[in-house]
Amino acid sequence: MVSLSPESIRDFQDTIYSNYRESGRSFPWRETKDPYRILVSEIMLQQTQTDRVVPKYLDWLDRFPNLQALAEAPFQDVLERWIGLGYNRRARYLQEACKKIADEYAGEFPREARELEKLPGIGKYTSAAVSTFAFGIPNAFIETNIRAVFLFFFFKDETDVHDADIMEAVEATMDRADPRSWYYALMDYGSSLKKRVVNPNRKSRHYAKQSRFSGSLRQARGAIIRHLGKKGNATLQTIATAEGLPFERIEEAARSLVSEGMVAEAEGIYGIS
C-alpha cells in the first residue's frame, strides 16, 4: 500500500477538483438525487459508453418515470426501450430490482449499500454508487475511470495491481463531506486521462480487453432479442436469416436466453417471456 500523508492527499484532491471545475462533464443523471433515476443510469452505464446511454436514459424515463411504472410494466415494453444498449439481461435485473423495492420495501429505496446489494443484479459497485450519489453516503468503490486515476497517481512503477490495494487509497483520499461531487470529479479525470496517456488500467490485475463482438454469442443473443422485440414471435431459422447469422450460433444463443428466462419457446416458436 502506498504511503499517503495529509499533504499528499490534499494535493491529490486539489488536482482532481481543479480539473473538475475546469472541464467537468454534464449528464442528466447528475442533475438528480432520485435513487430510481440514479439506479437506471448506473445499470445502463455498465459496459456502455455515455454518449449511447444519454438518449436511451431520457427515452426510458419518458416511458418509465418512476419505480412503480417500471415495476408494473410488461417486460416486452421494458425490453423494447432497452434494445440498442446491449447486455439485455440488465433490463430484466433492473425491473426485478424495482419490483422487489415496491413489494418488500414499500417503494422506498434502501439507503445503505449492503441493503441495495440484496437487490437482483445489483453488485458491489452499483450498490455503493447508488448509495453515494442518491443519499450522499461516503462509500468506497471503484469503476474503470476511478481505477485509472489511482493507478496513474499512486502506482506509477507497478504492474499487476490488485483492486484491494487501490481500495485502500480510495478510502484514504475520499472527500467524505461531499462524496457525490468527489466521485464525479474522479470519473471525469479518469475519462480525460485515458485520452492523454496509455490506459493506466493496463497496470491492473483485473484488466482484460473486451472479446470480439462480431461472431460472438453476445452478438447472437442481441440479434434474437432485437428481432423478437421489433418483429414479434419467430422461429430461429427466421431470426438467423433476417439477422444474417449462422443458425447454429442463433440456436446456441437461444438456449442460453431460454435458460435465463429472457425468452420462451413453444413448438419451435420463440418470443419474449
C-alpha positions as CSV (number, residue, x, y, z in Angstrom):
1,M,0.0,0.0,0.0
2,V,1.3,3.5,-0.9
3,S,2.0,5.9,1.9
4,L,-0.3,8.9,1.9
5,S,0.5,11.9,4.1
6,P,-2.2,14.6,4.8
7,E,-0.3,16.9,2.4
8,S,-0.2,14.4,-0.5
9,I,-4.0,13.7,0.0
10,R,-4.7,17.5,-0.1
11,D,-2.6,17.9,-3.3
12,F,-4.3,15.0,-4.9
13,Q,-7.8,16.3,-4.1
14,D,-6.8,19.8,-5.3
15,T,-5.7,18.3,-8.7
16,I,-8.8,16.3,-9.2
17,Y,-11.2,19.1,-8.2
18,S,-9.3,21.7,-10.3
19,N,-9.8,19.5,-13.4
20,Y,-13.5,19.1,-12.4
21,R,-14.1,22.8,-12.1
22,E,-12.4,23.5,-15.5
23,S,-13.8,20.6,-17.6
24,G,-16.3,18.6,-15.6
25,R,-18.9,16.8,-17.7
26,S,-22.7,17.3,-17.5
27,F,-25.1,14.3,-17.6
28,P,-28.8,14.2,-16.8
29,W,-28.3,11.7,-14.0
30,R,-26.0,14.1,-12.3
31,E,-28.8,16.6,-12.0
32,T,-30.9,14.4,-9.7
33,K,-30.7,12.6,-6.4
34,D,-33.7,10.4,-7.1
35,P,-32.4,6.9,-6.4
36,Y,-34.6,5.3,-9.1
37,R,-33.1,7.6,-11.8
38,I,-29.6,7.0,-10.5
39,L,-30.1,3.3,-10.5
40,V,-31.3,3.4,-14.0
41,S,-28.3,5.3,-15.1
42,E,-25.8,3.0,-13.3
43,I,-27.3,-0.1,-14.8
44,M,-27.3,1.5,-18.3
45,L,-23.7,2.6,-18.0
46,Q,-22.4,-0.8,-17.3
47,Q,-20.2,-1.6,-20.3
48,T,-21.9,1.1,-22.4
49,Q,-20.5,4.4,-23.5
50,T,-22.1,7.6,-22.0
51,D,-23.0,9.0,-25.4
52,R,-25.1,6.0,-26.2
53,V,-26.7,6.0,-22.8
54,V,-27.9,9.6,-22.7
55,P,-30.7,9.4,-25.3
56,K,-31.8,5.9,-24.1
57,Y,-31.9,7.2,-20.5
58,L,-34.1,10.1,-21.4
59,D,-36.4,7.9,-23.5
60,W,-36.6,5.4,-20.7
61,L,-37.7,8.0,-18.1
62,D,-40.3,9.2,-20.5
63,R,-41.9,5.8,-20.6
64,F,-41.0,4.7,-17.0
65,P,-40.7,7.9,-15.0
66,N,-40.6,6.2,-11.6
67,L,-40.1,2.9,-9.8
68,Q,-43.7,1.9,-9.8
69,A,-44.2,2.5,-13.5
70,L,-41.2,0.2,-14.3
71,A,-42.3,-2.5,-11.8
72,E,-45.8,-2.7,-13.3
73,A,-44.8,-2.6,-17.0
74,P,-44.9,-5.7,-19.2
75,F,-41.4,-7.0,-19.8
76,Q,-42.0,-6.7,-23.6
77,D,-42.3,-3.0,-23.2
78,V,-39.3,-2.8,-20.9
79,L,-37.1,-4.7,-23.4
80,E,-38.3,-2.6,-26.4
81,R,-37.0,0.5,-24.6
82,W,-33.7,-1.3,-23.8
83,I,-32.9,-2.5,-27.3
84,G,-29.8,-0.8,-28.5
85,L,-27.9,-0.8,-25.2
86,G,-26.8,-4.4,-25.3
87,Y,-26.4,-6.9,-22.4
88,N,-30.2,-7.2,-22.4
89,R,-30.4,-9.1,-19.1
90,R,-29.6,-5.8,-17.4
91,A,-33.2,-4.7,-18.3
92,R,-34.6,-7.8,-16.5
93,Y,-32.4,-7.2,-13.4
94,L,-33.4,-3.5,-13.3
95,Q,-37.1,-4.3,-13.4
96,E,-36.8,-7.2,-10.9
97,A,-34.9,-4.8,-8.5
98,C,-37.7,-2.3,-8.8
99,K,-40.4,-5.0,-8.2
100,K,-38.6,-6.1,-5.1
101,I,-38.3,-2.5,-3.8
102,A,-42.0,-2.0,-4.5
103,D,-43.0,-5.3,-2.8
104,E,-40.6,-5.6,0.1
105,Y,-39.6,-2.1,0.9
106,A,-42.9,-0.4,0.3
107,G,-41.5,1.5,-2.6
108,E,-38.7,3.2,-0.5
109,F,-35.2,2.7,-1.8
110,P,-32.7,1.3,0.8
111,R,-30.1,3.9,1.6
112,E,-27.2,1.6,2.6
113,A,-25.0,-0.2,0.1
114,R,-25.3,-3.5,1.9
115,E,-29.1,-3.4,1.5
116,L,-29.0,-2.3,-2.1
117,E,-26.7,-5.2,-2.9
118,K,-29.5,-7.6,-1.9
119,L,-31.5,-6.5,-5.0
120,P,-31.5,-8.7,-8.1
121,G,-28.5,-8.0,-10.4
122,I,-27.0,-5.3,-8.2
123,G,-23.3,-5.8,-7.4
124,K,-20.9,-4.1,-5.0
125,Y,-20.1,-1.2,-7.3
126,T,-23.7,-0.4,-8.3
127,S,-25.0,-0.6,-4.7
128,A,-22.2,1.7,-3.4
129,A,-22.6,4.1,-6.2
130,V,-26.4,4.5,-5.8
131,S,-26.0,4.9,-2.0
132,T,-23.4,7.6,-2.6
133,F,-25.0,9.5,-5.5
134,A,-28.6,9.4,-4.2
135,F,-28.0,9.7,-0.4
136,G,-24.6,11.2,0.0
137,I,-23.2,8.2,2.0
138,P,-19.3,8.0,1.6
139,N,-18.9,4.5,0.3
140,A,-15.5,3.4,-1.2
141,F,-15.9,2.0,-4.7
142,I,-14.1,1.6,-8.0
143,E,-15.1,1.6,-11.6
144,T,-12.8,1.9,-14.7
145,N,-12.2,5.6,-14.7
146,I,-11.6,5.7,-10.9
147,R,-9.2,2.8,-11.2
148,A,-7.3,4.6,-13.9
149,V,-6.8,7.7,-11.7
150,F,-5.4,5.8,-8.8
151,L,-3.1,3.7,-10.9
152,F,-1.8,6.8,-12.6
153,F,-1.1,8.8,-9.4
154,F,-0.2,6.1,-6.8
155,F,1.1,3.0,-8.7
156,K,3.2,4.5,-11.4
157,D,6.0,1.9,-11.3
158,E,3.9,-1.1,-10.5
159,T,2.1,-3.8,-12.6
160,D,-0.5,-6.4,-11.7
161,V,-2.1,-4.1,-9.1
162,H,-5.0,-5.7,-7.2
163,D,-8.2,-3.7,-6.6
164,A,-7.8,-4.3,-2.9
165,D,-4.7,-2.1,-2.8
166,I,-6.4,0.6,-4.8
167,M,-9.4,0.5,-2.5
168,E,-7.2,1.4,0.4
169,A,-6.1,4.6,-1.5
170,V,-9.7,5.3,-2.5
171,E,-10.8,5.1,1.2
172,A,-7.9,7.3,2.4
173,T,-8.3,10.1,-0.1
174,M,-12.1,10.3,-0.2
175,D,-13.9,13.7,0.3
176,R,-16.3,12.5,2.9
177,A,-18.0,15.8,3.2
178,D,-19.1,15.6,-0.5
179,P,-18.5,12.1,-1.8
180,R,-21.0,12.7,-4.7
181,S,-19.0,15.5,-6.2
182,W,-15.7,13.8,-5.4
183,Y,-16.6,10.6,-7.4
184,Y,-17.9,12.6,-10.3
185,A,-14.6,14.5,-10.3
186,L,-12.6,11.3,-10.2
187,M,-14.6,9.8,-13.1
188,D,-14.1,12.9,-15.2
189,Y,-10.4,13.0,-14.5
190,G,-10.1,9.3,-15.4
191,S,-12.0,9.8,-18.6
192,S,-9.7,12.7,-19.7
193,L,-6.6,10.8,-18.6
194,K,-7.2,7.9,-20.9
195,K,-7.2,10.3,-23.8
196,R,-3.8,11.7,-22.9
197,V,-1.7,8.7,-21.8
198,V,-1.6,5.0,-22.3
199,N,-4.5,3.5,-20.5
200,P,-3.4,3.1,-16.8
201,N,-5.8,0.3,-16.3
202,R,-3.3,-2.0,-18.1
203,K,-1.4,-2.0,-14.8
204,S,-4.4,-3.6,-13.1
205,R,-4.5,-7.3,-12.3
206,H,-8.2,-7.2,-13.4
207,Y,-7.5,-5.6,-16.8
208,A,-8.8,-7.6,-19.8
209,K,-9.7,-6.5,-23.3
210,Q,-13.3,-7.0,-24.3
211,S,-13.7,-10.0,-26.5
212,R,-14.5,-9.5,-30.2
213,F,-18.2,-8.8,-30.8
214,S,-18.6,-10.0,-34.4
215,G,-19.4,-13.7,-34.5
216,S,-19.8,-13.9,-30.7
217,L,-22.5,-15.5,-28.7
218,R,-23.2,-12.0,-27.3
219,Q,-23.9,-10.7,-30.9
220,A,-26.3,-13.6,-31.5
221,R,-28.1,-13.1,-28.2
222,G,-28.6,-9.4,-29.0
223,A,-29.9,-10.3,-32.5
224,I,-32.5,-12.6,-31.1
225,I,-33.8,-10.1,-28.6
226,R,-33.8,-7.3,-31.2
227,H,-35.7,-9.4,-33.7
228,L,-38.3,-10.6,-31.2
229,G,-38.7,-7.2,-29.7
230,K,-39.3,-5.5,-33.0
231,K,-40.9,-8.2,-35.2
232,G,-42.6,-10.4,-32.6
233,N,-42.5,-14.2,-32.2
234,A,-40.5,-16.1,-34.7
235,T,-38.6,-19.4,-35.4
236,L,-34.9,-19.5,-35.0
237,Q,-34.4,-20.0,-38.7
238,T,-36.4,-16.9,-39.4
239,I,-34.2,-14.9,-37.0
240,A,-30.9,-16.4,-38.4
241,T,-31.9,-15.5,-42.0
242,A,-33.2,-12.0,-41.1
243,E,-30.1,-11.2,-39.0
244,G,-27.6,-12.8,-41.3
245,L,-26.1,-15.0,-38.6
246,P,-25.3,-18.8,-38.6
247,F,-28.2,-20.9,-37.4
248,E,-26.0,-22.8,-35.1
249,R,-24.9,-19.7,-33.3
250,I,-28.5,-18.4,-33.0
251,E,-29.6,-21.8,-31.7
252,E,-26.8,-21.7,-29.0
253,A,-27.8,-18.2,-28.0
254,A,-31.5,-19.1,-27.8
255,R,-30.7,-21.9,-25.4
256,S,-29.0,-19.5,-23.0
257,L,-31.7,-16.9,-23.3
258,V,-34.4,-19.6,-22.5
259,S,-32.4,-20.9,-19.5
260,E,-32.3,-17.3,-18.1
261,G,-36.0,-16.7,-18.6
262,M,-35.4,-13.9,-21.1
263,V,-37.0,-15.9,-24.0
264,A,-39.8,-18.5,-24.1
265,E,-40.2,-21.3,-26.6
266,A,-43.3,-23.2,-27.6
267,E,-43.4,-25.7,-30.5
268,G,-40.4,-24.1,-32.2
269,I,-41.7,-20.5,-31.9
270,Y,-39.7,-18.1,-29.7
271,G,-40.9,-14.9,-28.0
272,I,-40.0,-12.6,-25.2
273,S,-41.0,-14.2,-21.9
